[in-house]
Amino acid sequence: MKPALTAINATSKQSASVIFFHGSGDTGPNALEWVRFLLGRNLEYPHIKVIYPTAPMQKYTPLNGQESNVWFDRRSVNIAAQESKKSMSQCYETVHQLIEGEVTKGIPANRIIVGGFSMGGALALHTGYHLNYGLAGVFAHSSFLNRNSIVYESLQSGSHQKEDLPELRMFHGERDTMVPLEWGLETFESLQTLGVNGTFNPLKNTLHELKKSSLLDLQQWILEKLPPLENDLHNKL
């Protein structure tokens, strides 16, 4: 099922896209509002569309099976837990539809960045390093992968060139008690060992939350990874 989408369109001609996956129990519109509140404005660009999809309502085991807006089910919120491969595979179809939707509009995969907060960041890691669409970049805020994640299996299989892996930008609150900093750092170091290049940014005095400082850093990094094309610049003349 195609997810509901909220988007901040490019203010001029679109030539790139960012897909921002929200955390568990949230929605795309709420994620957009959270970003807007912290920045005091939208995360927007002349040539980049920023998309905030909403996860489907489904049963979520950590909430005793209650329904919630989640991208996939988890046995528990713990780095040592087993991934639910069935739930992940269903979620991949949603990701495929989102990316194909941009590609059919003329945006190539190497002009698309995926990222997200918490569970959304984990989904972005699966997208960039397991589904392997040849994307421009991946970001993950307050996120982790399970130790036996299929993402690591994919990277270990060597079915891709390391130089083709998208650059990774991770952020994590030093005082995060829901997803401890150590889980995020372990995830980053495991990915790094398997050939992923990027940066891990600990955030002082930060709980399980987005921060203005990390969003400003992310805004600049997105622009570096998805600069305007020559045609975009000509359109401004």
Disulfide bonds with the S-S distance in Angstrom:
none
